C-alpha cells in the first residue's frame, strides 16, 4: 500500500488510493477501473447517508444517520450557556463479527 498518515491510535490511515490498490491487486481490474469502482462505492454510500438511509454492510457494520435535537451547551471556559442547533450526525455500529476480529477473538459462534 502507499503513503500513510498516523491516526490517534498510532496505526495507519487507509486512503482511497489504498482501497483502489487493494481492488487492483485482488480483483485484477486495471488501476483506473479499480479507482472508479472505489469512488462509485463510496459515492453510493455517501448518497444513501445524505438521504438519511442506513447503510448495512454484512459482517462489517452499519452507518446510521441520527437526528440530534436542539439542546443547551456550556462554554467550558466561561460557563456561559449557548444553544446547540439541531443537526444530523452519522454513527457507525460495528457488527459482532468485526468487533470480534478487532478484539482478536475467534469468530466461532459470533452472529452478525
TORLUMZA-563114 format. One record per atom (N, C-alpha, C, O): residue number from 1; atom name; x, z negated, y negated. Coordinates in steps of 0.2 Angstrom, whole numbers. Example, Ala and Ser with C-alpha at 12.3 -4.5 7.8 and 13.67 -1.06 7.14 Angstrom:
! TORLUMZA-563114
<pt resi="1" name="N" px="66" pz="-39" py="28"/>
<pt resi="1" name="CA" px="62" pz="-39" py="22"/>
<pt resi="1" name="C" px="66" pz="-39" py="16"/>
<pt resi="1" name="O" px="71" pz="-42" py="17"/>
<pt resi="2" name="N" px="64" pz="-35" py="11"/>
<pt resi="2" name="CA" px="68" pz="-36" py="5"/>
<pt resi="2" name="C" px="64" pz="-39" py="0"/>
<pt resi="2" name="O" px="67" pz="-40" py="-6"/>
END
This chain:
! TORLUMZA-563114
<pt resi="1" name="N" px="4" pz="0" py="6"/>
<pt resi="1" name="CA" px="0" pz="0" py="0"/>
<pt resi="1" name="C" px="4" pz="0" py="-6"/>
<pt resi="1" name="O" px="10" pz="-1" py="-6"/>
<pt resi="2" name="N" px="1" pz="1" py="-12"/>
<pt resi="2" name="CA" px="5" pz="2" py="-18"/>
<pt resi="2" name="C" px="6" pz="-4" py="-22"/>
<pt resi="2" name="O" px="6" pz="-10" py="-19"/>
<pt resi="3" name="N" px="8" pz="-4" py="-28"/>
<pt resi="3" name="CA" px="9" pz="-10" py="-33"/>
<pt resi="3" name="C" px="3" pz="-15" py="-32"/>
<pt resi="3" name="O" px="-2" pz="-13" py="-30"/>
<pt resi="4" name="N" px="5" pz="-21" py="-33"/>
<pt resi="4" name="CA" px="0" pz="-26" py="-33"/>
<pt resi="4" name="C" px="1" pz="-31" py="-38"/>
<pt resi="4" name="O" px="7" pz="-32" py="-41"/>
<pt resi="5" name="N" px="-4" pz="-35" py="-40"/>
<pt resi="5" name="CA" px="-4" pz="-40" py="-45"/>
<pt resi="5" name="C" px="-5" pz="-47" py="-42"/>
<pt resi="5" name="O" px="-8" pz="-47" py="-36"/>
<pt resi="6" name="N" px="-3" pz="-52" py="-45"/>
<pt resi="6" name="CA" px="-4" pz="-58" py="-42"/>
<pt resi="6" name="C" px="-11" pz="-61" py="-44"/>
<pt resi="6" name="O" px="-13" pz="-60" py="-50"/>
<pt resi="7" name="N" px="-15" pz="-64" py="-40"/>
<pt resi="7" name="CA" px="-21" pz="-67" py="-41"/>
<pt resi="7" name="C" px="-20" pz="-75" py="-42"/>
<pt resi="7" name="O" px="-14" pz="-77" py="-41"/>
<pt resi="8" name="N" px="-25" pz="-79" py="-43"/>
<pt resi="8" name="CA" px="-24" pz="-86" py="-43"/>
<pt resi="8" name="C" px="-22" pz="-90" py="-37"/>
<pt resi="8" name="O" px="-19" pz="-95" py="-38"/>
<pt resi="9" name="N" px="-22" pz="-86" py="-31"/>
<pt resi="9" name="CA" px="-20" pz="-89" py="-25"/>
<pt resi="9" name="C" px="-13" pz="-87" py="-23"/>
<pt resi="9" name="O" px="-10" pz="-90" py="-18"/>
<pt resi="10" name="N" px="-10" pz="-83" py="-27"/>
<pt resi="10" name="CA" px="-3" pz="-81" py="-25"/>
<pt resi="10" name="C" px="-3" pz="-75" py="-21"/>
<pt resi="10" name="O" px="3" pz="-74" py="-18"/>
<pt resi="11" name="N" px="-8" pz="-72" py="-19"/>
<pt resi="11" name="CA" px="-9" pz="-66" py="-15"/>
<pt resi="11" name="C" px="-9" pz="-60" py="-19"/>
<pt resi="11" name="O" px="-8" pz="-60" py="-25"/>
<pt resi="12" name="N" px="-10" pz="-55" py="-15"/>
<pt resi="12" name="CA" px="-11" pz="-48" py="-18"/>
<pt resi="12" name="C" px="-18" pz="-47" py="-21"/>
<pt resi="12" name="O" px="-23" pz="-50" py="-19"/>
<pt resi="13" name="N" px="-18" pz="-42" py="-25"/>
<pt resi="13" name="CA" px="-24" pz="-39" py="-28"/>
<pt resi="13" name="C" px="-25" pz="-32" py="-25"/>
<pt resi="13" name="O" px="-21" pz="-28" py="-26"/>
<pt resi="14" name="N" px="-30" pz="-31" py="-21"/>
<pt resi="14" name="CA" px="-31" pz="-24" py="-18"/>
<pt resi="14" name="C" px="-35" pz="-20" py="-24"/>
<pt resi="14" name="O" px="-40" pz="-22" py="-26"/>
<pt resi="15" name="N" px="-32" pz="-14" py="-25"/>
<pt resi="15" name="CA" px="-34" pz="-10" py="-30"/>
<pt resi="15" name="C" px="-38" pz="-4" py="-27"/>
<pt resi="15" name="O" px="-38" pz="-3" py="-21"/>
<pt resi="16" name="N" px="-42" pz="0" py="-32"/>
<pt resi="16" name="CA" px="-45" pz="6" py="-29"/>
<pt resi="16" name="C" px="-40" pz="11" py="-26"/>
<pt resi="16" name="O" px="-42" pz="14" py="-21"/>
<pt resi="17" name="N" px="-34" pz="11" py="-29"/>
<pt resi="17" name="CA" px="-29" pz="15" py="-26"/>
<pt resi="17" name="C" px="-27" pz="13" py="-19"/>
<pt resi="17" name="O" px="-26" pz="17" py="-14"/>
<pt resi="18" name="N" px="-27" pz="6" py="-18"/>
<pt resi="18" name="CA" px="-25" pz="4" py="-11"/>
<pt resi="18" name="C" px="-31" pz="5" py="-6"/>
<pt resi="18" name="O" px="-29" pz="7" py="-1"/>
<pt resi="19" name="N" px="-37" pz="5" py="-8"/>
<pt resi="19" name="CA" px="-43" pz="7" py="-4"/>
<pt resi="19" name="C" px="-42" pz="14" py="-2"/>
<pt resi="19" name="O" px="-44" pz="16" py="3"/>
<pt resi="20" name="N" px="-41" pz="18" py="-7"/>
<pt resi="20" name="CA" px="-41" pz="25" py="-6"/>
<pt resi="20" name="C" px="-35" pz="27" py="-1"/>
<pt resi="20" name="O" px="-36" pz="31" py="3"/>
<pt resi="21" name="N" px="-30" pz="24" py="-2"/>
<pt resi="21" name="CA" px="-24" pz="25" py="3"/>
<pt resi="21" name="C" px="-26" pz="23" py="10"/>
<pt resi="21" name="O" px="-24" pz="26" py="15"/>
<pt resi="22" name="N" px="-29" pz="17" py="10"/>
<pt resi="22" name="CA" px="-31" pz="15" py="17"/>
<pt resi="22" name="C" px="-36" pz="20" py="20"/>
<pt resi="22" name="O" px="-35" pz="21" py="26"/>
<pt resi="23" name="N" px="-41" pz="23" py="17"/>
<pt resi="23" name="CA" px="-45" pz="28" py="19"/>
<pt resi="23" name="C" px="-41" pz="34" py="21"/>
<pt resi="23" name="O" px="-42" pz="37" py="27"/>
<pt resi="24" name="N" px="-36" pz="36" py="17"/>
<pt resi="24" name="CA" px="-32" pz="42" py="19"/>
<pt resi="24" name="C" px="-28" pz="40" py="25"/>
<pt resi="24" name="O" px="-28" pz="45" py="29"/>
<pt resi="25" name="N" px="-25" pz="35" py="26"/>
<pt resi="25" name="CA" px="-21" pz="33" py="32"/>
<pt resi="25" name="C" px="-26" pz="32" py="38"/>
<pt resi="25" name="O" px="-24" pz="35" py="44"/>
<pt resi="26" name="N" px="-31" pz="29" py="38"/>
<pt resi="26" name="CA" px="-35" pz="28" py="44"/>
<pt resi="26" name="C" px="-40" pz="33" py="46"/>
<pt resi="26" name="O" px="-42" pz="35" py="52"/>
<pt resi="27" name="N" px="-43" pz="37" py="41"/>
<pt resi="27" name="CA" px="-48" pz="42" py="42"/>
<pt resi="27" name="C" px="-45" pz="49" py="42"/>
<pt resi="27" name="O" px="-48" pz="53" py="46"/>
<pt resi="28" name="N" px="-40" pz="50" py="39"/>
<pt resi="28" name="CA" px="-37" pz="56" py="39"/>
<pt resi="28" name="C" px="-39" pz="61" py="34"/>
<pt resi="28" name="O" px="-37" pz="67" py="34"/>
<pt resi="29" name="N" px="-43" pz="59" py="29"/>
<pt resi="29" name="CA" px="-45" pz="64" py="24"/>
<pt resi="29" name="C" px="-39" pz="65" py="19"/>
<pt resi="29" name="O" px="-35" pz="61" py="19"/>
<pt resi="30" name="N" px="-40" pz="70" py="15"/>
<pt resi="30" name="CA" px="-35" pz="71" py="10"/>
<pt resi="30" name="C" px="-35" pz="66" py="5"/>
<pt resi="30" name="O" px="-40" pz="62" py="5"/>
<pt resi="31" name="N" px="-30" pz="65" py="2"/>
<pt resi="31" name="CA" px="-29" pz="59" py="-3"/>
<pt resi="31" name="C" px="-35" pz="60" py="-9"/>
<pt resi="31" name="O" px="-38" pz="54" py="-10"/>
<pt resi="32" name="N" px="-36" pz="65" py="-11"/>
<pt resi="32" name="CA" px="-41" pz="66" py="-16"/>
<pt resi="32" name="C" px="-48" pz="65" py="-13"/>
<pt resi="32" name="O" px="-52" pz="62" py="-17"/>
<pt resi="33" name="N" px="-49" pz="67" py="-7"/>
<pt resi="33" name="CA" px="-56" pz="66" py="-4"/>
<pt resi="33" name="C" px="-57" pz="58" py="-3"/>
<pt resi="33" name="O" px="-62" pz="56" py="-4"/>
<pt resi="34" name="N" px="-51" pz="55" py="-1"/>
<pt resi="34" name="CA" px="-51" pz="48" py="0"/>
<pt resi="34" name="C" px="-53" pz="44" py="-6"/>
<pt resi="34" name="O" px="-57" pz="39" py="-6"/>
<pt resi="35" name="N" px="-50" pz="46" py="-12"/>
<pt resi="35" name="CA" px="-51" pz="43" py="-18"/>
<pt resi="35" name="C" px="-58" pz="44" py="-20"/>
<pt resi="35" name="O" px="-61" pz="40" py="-23"/>
<pt resi="36" name="N" px="-61" pz="50" py="-19"/>
<pt resi="36" name="CA" px="-68" pz="52" py="-21"/>
<pt resi="36" name="C" px="-73" pz="48" py="-17"/>
<pt resi="36" name="O" px="-78" pz="45" py="-19"/>
<pt resi="37" name="N" px="-71" pz="47" py="-10"/>
<pt resi="37" name="CA" px="-75" pz="43" py="-6"/>
<pt resi="37" name="C" px="-76" pz="35" py="-8"/>
<pt resi="37" name="O" px="-81" pz="32" py="-9"/>
<pt resi="38" name="N" px="-70" pz="33" py="-10"/>
<pt resi="38" name="CA" px="-70" pz="26" py="-13"/>
<pt resi="38" name="C" px="-74" pz="25" py="-19"/>
<pt resi="38" name="O" px="-78" pz="20" py="-20"/>
<pt resi="39" name="N" px="-73" pz="30" py="-24"/>
<pt resi="39" name="CA" px="-76" pz="30" py="-30"/>
<pt resi="39" name="C" px="-84" pz="31" py="-29"/>
<pt resi="39" name="O" px="-88" pz="27" py="-33"/>
<pt resi="40" name="N" px="-86" pz="35" py="-24"/>
<pt resi="40" name="CA" px="-93" pz="36" py="-23"/>
<pt resi="40" name="C" px="-96" pz="29" py="-20"/>
<pt resi="40" name="O" px="-101" pz="27" py="-22"/>
<pt resi="41" name="N" px="-92" pz="26" py="-16"/>
<pt resi="41" name="CA" px="-95" pz="20" py="-13"/>
<pt resi="41" name="C" px="-95" pz="14" py="-18"/>
<pt resi="41" name="O" px="-101" pz="11" py="-19"/>
<pt resi="42" name="N" px="-90" pz="13" py="-22"/>
<pt resi="42" name="CA" px="-90" pz="8" py="-27"/>
<pt resi="42" name="C" px="-96" pz="10" py="-33"/>
<pt resi="42" name="O" px="-99" pz="5" py="-35"/>
<pt resi="43" name="N" px="-97" pz="16" py="-34"/>
<pt resi="43" name="CA" px="-102" pz="18" py="-39"/>
<pt resi="43" name="C" px="-109" pz="17" py="-36"/>
<pt resi="43" name="O" px="-113" pz="14" py="-40"/>
<pt resi="44" name="N" px="-110" pz="18" py="-30"/>
<pt resi="44" name="CA" px="-117" pz="17" py="-27"/>
<pt resi="44" name="C" px="-118" pz="9" py="-27"/>
<pt resi="44" name="O" px="-124" pz="7" py="-28"/>
<pt resi="45" name="N" px="-113" pz="5" py="-25"/>
<pt resi="45" name="CA" px="-114" pz="-2" py="-25"/>
<pt resi="45" name="C" px="-115" pz="-5" py="-32"/>
<pt resi="45" name="O" px="-120" pz="-9" py="-33"/>
<pt resi="46" name="N" px="-111" pz="-2" py="-37"/>
<pt resi="46" name="CA" px="-112" pz="-4" py="-44"/>
<pt resi="46" name="C" px="-119" pz="-2" py="-47"/>
<pt resi="46" name="O" px="-122" pz="-6" py="-50"/>
<pt resi="47" name="N" px="-122" pz="4" py="-45"/>
<pt resi="47" name="CA" px="-128" pz="6" py="-47"/>
<pt resi="47" name="C" px="-134" pz="2" py="-44"/>
<pt resi="47" name="O" px="-138" pz="0" py="-48"/>
<pt resi="48" name="N" px="-133" pz="0" py="-38"/>
<pt resi="48" name="CA" px="-138" pz="-4" py="-35"/>
<pt resi="48" name="C" px="-138" pz="-11" py="-38"/>
<pt resi="48" name="O" px="-144" pz="-13" py="-39"/>
<pt resi="49" name="N" px="-133" pz="-14" py="-39"/>
<pt resi="49" name="CA" px="-132" pz="-20" py="-43"/>
<pt resi="49" name="C" px="-135" pz="-20" py="-50"/>
<pt resi="49" name="O" px="-138" pz="-25" py="-52"/>
<pt resi="50" name="N" px="-134" pz="-14" py="-53"/>
<pt resi="50" name="CA" px="-136" pz="-14" py="-60"/>
<pt resi="50" name="C" px="-144" pz="-13" py="-60"/>
<pt resi="50" name="O" px="-147" pz="-16" py="-65"/>
<pt resi="51" name="N" px="-147" pz="-11" py="-55"/>
<pt resi="51" name="CA" px="-154" pz="-10" py="-54"/>
<pt resi="51" name="C" px="-157" pz="-17" py="-52"/>
<pt resi="51" name="O" px="-163" pz="-18" py="-51"/>
<pt resi="52" name="N" px="-153" pz="-22" py="-50"/>
<pt resi="52" name="CA" px="-155" pz="-28" py="-48"/>
<pt resi="52" name="C" px="-156" pz="-29" py="-41"/>
<pt resi="52" name="O" px="-159" pz="-34" py="-38"/>
<pt resi="53" name="N" px="-154" pz="-24" py="-37"/>
<pt resi="53" name="CA" px="-154" pz="-24" py="-30"/>
<pt resi="53" name="C" px="-149" pz="-28" py="-27"/>
<pt resi="53" name="O" px="-143" pz="-29" py="-29"/>
<pt resi="54" name="N" px="-150" pz="-31" py="-21"/>
<pt resi="54" name="CA" px="-145" pz="-35" py="-17"/>
<pt resi="54" name="C" px="-141" pz="-29" py="-12"/>
<pt resi="54" name="O" px="-145" pz="-25" py="-10"/>
<pt resi="55" name="N" px="-135" pz="-30" py="-12"/>
<pt resi="55" name="CA" px="-131" pz="-25" py="-8"/>
<pt resi="55" name="C" px="-128" pz="-30" py="-2"/>
<pt resi="55" name="O" px="-124" pz="-34" py="-3"/>
<pt resi="56" name="N" px="-130" pz="-28" py="4"/>
<pt resi="56" name="CA" px="-128" pz="-32" py="10"/>
<pt resi="56" name="C" px="-124" pz="-27" py="14"/>
<pt resi="56" name="O" px="-126" pz="-22" py="16"/>
<pt resi="57" name="N" px="-118" pz="-29" py="16"/>
<pt resi="57" name="CA" px="-113" pz="-26" py="20"/>
<pt resi="57" name="C" px="-112" pz="-30" py="26"/>
<pt resi="57" name="O" px="-109" pz="-35" py="26"/>
<pt resi="58" name="N" px="-115" pz="-28" py="32"/>
<pt resi="58" name="CA" px="-115" pz="-31" py="38"/>
<pt resi="58" name="C" px="-108" pz="-34" py="40"/>
<pt resi="58" name="O" px="-103" pz="-30" py="39"/>
<pt resi="59" name="N" px="-107" pz="-40" py="42"/>
<pt resi="59" name="CA" px="-101" pz="-43" py="44"/>
<pt resi="59" name="C" px="-96" pz="-44" py="38"/>
<pt resi="59" name="O" px="-90" pz="-46" py="39"/>
<pt resi="60" name="N" px="-98" pz="-43" py="32"/>
<pt resi="60" name="CA" px="-94" pz="-44" py="26"/>
<pt resi="60" name="C" px="-97" pz="-49" py="21"/>
<pt resi="60" name="O" px="-94" pz="-54" py="20"/>
<pt resi="61" name="N" px="-103" pz="-47" py="19"/>
<pt resi="61" name="CA" px="-107" pz="-52" py="14"/>
<pt resi="61" name="C" px="-112" pz="-48" py="10"/>
<pt resi="61" name="O" px="-113" pz="-42" py="11"/>
<pt resi="62" name="N" px="-115" pz="-52" py="5"/>
<pt resi="62" name="CA" px="-120" pz="-49" py="1"/>
<pt resi="62" name="C" px="-118" pz="-50" py="-6"/>
<pt resi="62" name="O" px="-115" pz="-55" py="-8"/>
<pt resi="63" name="N" px="-119" pz="-45" py="-10"/>
<pt resi="63" name="CA" px="-118" pz="-45" py="-18"/>
<pt resi="63" name="C" px="-126" pz="-46" py="-20"/>
<pt resi="63" name="O" px="-130" pz="-42" py="-19"/>
<pt resi="64" name="N" px="-127" pz="-51" py="-24"/>
<pt resi="64" name="CA" px="-133" pz="-53" py="-26"/>
<pt resi="64" name="C" px="-133" pz="-54" py="-34"/>
<pt resi="64" name="O" px="-129" pz="-57" py="-36"/>
<pt resi="65" name="N" px="-138" pz="-51" py="-37"/>
<pt resi="65" name="CA" px="-139" pz="-52" py="-44"/>
<pt resi="65" name="C" px="-144" pz="-57" py="-45"/>
<pt resi="65" name="O" px="-150" pz="-57" py="-43"/>
<pt resi="66" name="N" px="-142" pz="-62" py="-49"/>
<pt resi="66" name="CA" px="-147" pz="-68" py="-51"/>
<pt resi="66" name="C" px="-148" pz="-69" py="-58"/>
<pt resi="66" name="O" px="-143" pz="-68" py="-62"/>
<pt resi="67" name="N" px="-154" pz="-70" py="-60"/>
<pt resi="67" name="CA" px="-156" pz="-71" py="-67"/>
<pt resi="67" name="C" px="-154" pz="-79" py="-69"/>
<pt resi="67" name="O" px="-157" pz="-83" py="-65"/>
<pt resi="68" name="N" px="-151" pz="-80" py="-74"/>
<pt resi="68" name="CA" px="-150" pz="-87" py="-77"/>
<pt resi="68" name="C" px="-154" pz="-87" py="-83"/>
<pt resi="68" name="O" px="-153" pz="-83" py="-88"/>
<pt resi="69" name="N" px="-158" pz="-93" py="-83"/>
<pt resi="69" name="CA" px="-162" pz="-94" py="-89"/>
<pt resi="69" name="C" px="-158" pz="-97" py="-95"/>
<pt resi="69" name="O" px="-152" pz="-98" py="-95"/>
<pt resi="70" name="N" px="-161" pz="-97" py="-101"/>
<pt resi="70" name="CA" px="-158" pz="-100" py="-107"/>
<pt resi="70" name="C" px="-157" pz="-107" py="-106"/>
<pt resi="70" name="O" px="-161" pz="-111" py="-102"/>
<pt resi="71" name="N" px="-152" pz="-110" py="-108"/>
<pt resi="71" name="CA" px="-150" pz="-117" py="-107"/>
<pt resi="71" name="C" px="-146" pz="-119" py="-113"/>
<pt resi="71" name="O" px="-144" pz="-115" py="-117"/>
<pt resi="72" name="N" px="-145" pz="-125" py="-114"/>
<pt resi="72" name="CA" px="-141" pz="-128" py="-119"/>
<pt resi="72" name="C" px="-134" pz="-130" py="-116"/>
<pt resi="72" name="O" px="-134" pz="-134" py="-111"/>
<pt resi="73" name="N" px="-129" pz="-128" py="-120"/>
<pt resi="73" name="CA" px="-122" pz="-129" py="-118"/>
<pt resi="73" name="C" px="-119" pz="-134" py="-123"/>
<pt resi="73" name="O" px="-122" pz="-135" py="-129"/>
<pt resi="74" name="N" px="-113" pz="-136" py="-122"/>
<pt resi="74" name="CA" px="-110" pz="-140" py="-127"/>
<pt resi="74" name="C" px="-103" pz="-138" py="-128"/>
<pt resi="74" name="O" px="-99" pz="-137" py="-123"/>
<pt resi="75" name="N" px="-101" pz="-137" py="-134"/>
<pt resi="75" name="CA" px="-94" pz="-136" py="-136"/>
<pt resi="75" name="C" px="-89" pz="-142" py="-133"/>
<pt resi="75" name="O" px="-90" pz="-147" py="-136"/>
<pt resi="76" name="N" px="-85" pz="-141" py="-129"/>
<pt resi="76" name="CA" px="-81" pz="-146" py="-126"/>
<pt resi="76" name="C" px="-76" pz="-150" py="-132"/>
<pt resi="76" name="O" px="-75" pz="-156" py="-131"/>
<pt resi="77" name="N" px="-74" pz="-146" py="-137"/>
<pt resi="77" name="CA" px="-70" pz="-149" py="-142"/>
<pt resi="77" name="C" px="-74" pz="-153" py="-147"/>
<pt resi="77" name="O" px="-72" pz="-159" py="-149"/>
<pt resi="78" name="N" px="-80" pz="-150" py="-149"/>
<pt resi="78" name="CA" px="-83" pz="-154" py="-154"/>
<pt resi="78" name="C" px="-89" pz="-158" py="-152"/>
<pt resi="78" name="O" px="-92" pz="-162" py="-156"/>
<pt resi="79" name="N" px="-92" pz="-156" py="-146"/>
<pt resi="79" name="CA" px="-98" pz="-159" py="-144"/>
<pt resi="79" name="C" px="-104" pz="-156" py="-146"/>
<pt resi="79" name="O" px="-110" pz="-159" py="-145"/>
<pt resi="80" name="N" px="-104" pz="-151" py="-150"/>
<pt resi="80" name="CA" px="-110" pz="-148" py="-154"/>
<pt resi="80" name="C" px="-113" pz="-144" py="-148"/>
<pt resi="80" name="O" px="-110" pz="-140" py="-144"/>
<pt resi="81" name="N" px="-120" pz="-145" py="-148"/>
<pt resi="81" name="CA" px="-124" pz="-141" py="-143"/>
<pt resi="81" name="C" px="-125" pz="-134" py="-146"/>
<pt resi="81" name="O" px="-126" pz="-133" py="-152"/>
<pt resi="82" name="N" px="-125" pz="-129" py="-141"/>
<pt resi="82" name="CA" px="-126" pz="-122" py="-143"/>
<pt resi="82" name="C" px="-130" pz="-119" py="-137"/>
<pt resi="82" name="O" px="-130" pz="-121" py="-132"/>
<pt resi="83" name="N" px="-135" pz="-115" py="-139"/>
<pt resi="83" name="CA" px="-139" pz="-112" py="-134"/>
<pt resi="83" name="C" px="-135" pz="-106" py="-131"/>
<pt resi="83" name="O" px="-131" pz="-102" py="-134"/>
<pt resi="84" name="N" px="-136" pz="-106" py="-124"/>
<pt resi="84" name="CA" px="-133" pz="-101" py="-120"/>
<pt resi="84" name="C" px="-139" pz="-96" py="-118"/>
<pt resi="84" name="O" px="-144" pz="-98" py="-115"/>
<pt resi="85" name="N" px="-138" pz="-90" py="-120"/>
<pt resi="85" name="CA" px="-144" pz="-85" py="-119"/>
<pt resi="85" name="C" px="-145" pz="-83" py="-112"/>
<pt resi="85" name="O" px="-140" pz="-84" py="-108"/>
<pt resi="86" name="N" px="-151" pz="-81" py="-110"/>
<pt resi="86" name="CA" px="-152" pz="-79" py="-103"/>
<pt resi="86" name="C" px="-148" pz="-73" py="-101"/>
<pt resi="86" name="O" px="-146" pz="-69" py="-106"/>
<pt resi="87" name="N" px="-146" pz="-73" py="-95"/>
<pt resi="87" name="CA" px="-142" pz="-67" py="-93"/>
<pt resi="87" name="C" px="-142" pz="-66" py="-85"/>
<pt resi="87" name="O" px="-145" pz="-70" py="-82"/>
<pt resi="88" name="N" px="-140" pz="-60" py="-83"/>
<pt resi="88" name="CA" px="-140" pz="-59" py="-76"/>
<pt resi="88" name="C" px="-132" pz="-60" py="-74"/>
<pt resi="88" name="O" px="-128" pz="-57" py="-77"/>
<pt resi="89" name="N" px="-131" pz="-63" py="-68"/>
<pt resi="89" name="CA" px="-125" pz="-64" py="-65"/>
<pt resi="89" name="C" px="-124" pz="-61" py="-58"/>
<pt resi="89" name="O" px="-130" pz="-61" py="-55"/>
<pt resi="90" name="N" px="-119" pz="-59" py="-56"/>
<pt resi="90" name="CA" px="-118" pz="-57" py="-49"/>
<pt resi="90" name="C" px="-114" pz="-62" py="-45"/>
<pt resi="90" name="O" px="-110" pz="-65" py="-47"/>
<pt resi="91" name="N" px="-117" pz="-63" py="-39"/>
<pt resi="91" name="CA" px="-114" pz="-68" py="-35"/>
<pt resi="91" name="C" px="-112" pz="-64" py="-28"/>
<pt resi="91" name="O" px="-115" pz="-59" py="-26"/>
<pt resi="92" name="N" px="-107" pz="-67" py="-25"/>
<pt resi="92" name="CA" px="-105" pz="-64" py="-18"/>
<pt resi="92" name="C" px="-106" pz="-70" py="-13"/>
<pt resi="92" name="O" px="-104" pz="-75" py="-14"/>
<pt resi="93" name="N" px="-110" pz="-68" py="-8"/>
<pt resi="93" name="CA" px="-111" pz="-73" py="-2"/>
<pt resi="93" name="C" px="-108" pz="-70" py="4"/>
<pt resi="93" name="O" px="-110" pz="-65" py="7"/>
<pt resi="94" name="N" px="-102" pz="-73" py="6"/>
<pt resi="94" name="CA" px="-99" pz="-70" py="12"/>
<pt resi="94" name="C" px="-103" pz="-71" py="18"/>
<pt resi="94" name="O" px="-106" pz="-76" py="19"/>
<pt resi="95" name="N" px="-102" pz="-67" py="23"/>
<pt resi="95" name="CA" px="-105" pz="-68" py="29"/>
<pt resi="95" name="C" px="-101" pz="-73" py="33"/>
<pt resi="95" name="O" px="-96" pz="-75" py="32"/>
<pt resi="96" name="N" px="-105" pz="-76" py="38"/>
<pt resi="96" name="CA" px="-102" pz="-81" py="43"/>
<pt resi="96" name="C" px="-95" pz="-78" py="46"/>
<pt resi="96" name="O" px="-91" pz="-81" py="47"/>
<pt resi="97" name="N" px="-96" pz="-71" py="48"/>
<pt resi="97" name="CA" px="-90" pz="-68" py="51"/>
<pt resi="97" name="C" px="-84" pz="-68" py="46"/>
<pt resi="97" name="O" px="-78" pz="-69" py="48"/>
<pt resi="98" name="N" px="-85" pz="-66" py="40"/>
<pt resi="98" name="CA" px="-80" pz="-66" py="35"/>
<pt resi="98" name="C" px="-77" pz="-73" py="34"/>
<pt resi="98" name="O" px="-71" pz="-74" py="33"/>
<pt resi="99" name="N" px="-81" pz="-78" py="33"/>
<pt resi="99" name="CA" px="-79" pz="-85" py="32"/>
<pt resi="99" name="C" px="-75" pz="-87" py="38"/>
<pt resi="99" name="O" px="-69" pz="-90" py="37"/>
<pt resi="100" name="N" px="-77" pz="-85" py="44"/>
<pt resi="100" name="CA" px="-73" pz="-87" py="50"/>
<pt resi="100" name="C" px="-66" pz="-83" py="50"/>
<pt resi="100" name="O" px="-61" pz="-87" py="51"/>
<pt resi="101" name="N" px="-66" pz="-77" py="48"/>
<pt resi="101" name="CA" px="-59" pz="-73" py="48"/>
<pt resi="101" name="C" px="-55" pz="-76" py="43"/>
<pt resi="101" name="O" px="-49" pz="-77" py="44"/>
<pt resi="102" name="N" px="-57" pz="-78" py="37"/>
<pt resi="102" name="CA" px="-53" pz="-80" py="31"/>
<pt resi="102" name="C" px="-51" pz="-87" py="33"/>
<pt resi="102" name="O" px="-45" pz="-89" py="32"/>
<pt resi="103" name="N" px="-55" pz="-91" py="37"/>
<pt resi="103" name="CA" px="-53" pz="-98" py="39"/>
<pt resi="103" name="C" px="-48" pz="-98" py="45"/>
<pt resi="103" name="O" px="-45" pz="-103" py="47"/>
<pt resi="104" name="N" px="-47" pz="-92" py="48"/>
<pt resi="104" name="CA" px="-43" pz="-91" py="54"/>
<pt resi="104" name="C" px="-46" pz="-94" py="60"/>
<pt resi="104" name="O" px="-43" pz="-95" py="65"/>
<pt resi="105" name="N" px="-53" pz="-95" py="60"/>
<pt resi="105" name="CA" px="-57" pz="-97" py="66"/>
<pt resi="105" name="C" px="-58" pz="-91" py="71"/>
<pt resi="105" name="O" px="-59" pz="-86" py="68"/>
<pt resi="106" name="N" px="-59" pz="-92" py="77"/>
<pt resi="106" name="CA" px="-61" pz="-87" py="82"/>
<pt resi="106" name="C" px="-68" pz="-85" py="80"/>
<pt resi="106" name="O" px="-72" pz="-89" py="77"/>
<pt resi="107" name="N" px="-70" pz="-79" py="81"/>
<pt resi="107" name="CA" px="-76" pz="-76" py="80"/>
<pt resi="107" name="C" px="-82" pz="-77" py="85"/>
<pt resi="107" name="O" px="-87" pz="-75" py="84"/>
<pt resi="108" name="N" px="-80" pz="-80" py="91"/>
<pt resi="108" name="CA" px="-84" pz="-82" py="96"/>
<pt resi="108" name="C" px="-90" pz="-86" py="94"/>
<pt resi="108" name="O" px="-89" pz="-91" py="91"/>
<pt resi="109" name="N" px="-96" pz="-83" py="95"/>
<pt resi="109" name="CA" px="-102" pz="-87" py="93"/>
<pt resi="109" name="C" px="-104" pz="-87" py="86"/>
<pt resi="109" name="O" px="-109" pz="-90" py="84"/>
<pt resi="110" name="N" px="-100" pz="-83" py="81"/>
<pt resi="110" name="CA" px="-102" pz="-83" py="74"/>
<pt resi="110" name="C" px="-107" pz="-77" py="73"/>
<pt resi="110" name="O" px="-106" pz="-72" py="75"/>
<pt resi="111" name="N" px="-112" pz="-79" py="70"/>
<pt resi="111" name="CA" px="-118" pz="-74" py="68"/>
<pt resi="111" name="C" px="-117" pz="-72" py="61"/>
<pt resi="111" name="O" px="-115" pz="-76" py="57"/>
<pt resi="112" name="N" px="-119" pz="-66" py="60"/>
<pt resi="112" name="CA" px="-118" pz="-63" py="53"/>
<pt resi="112" name="C" px="-124" pz="-65" py="49"/>
<pt resi="112" name="O" px="-125" pz="-63" py="43"/>
END
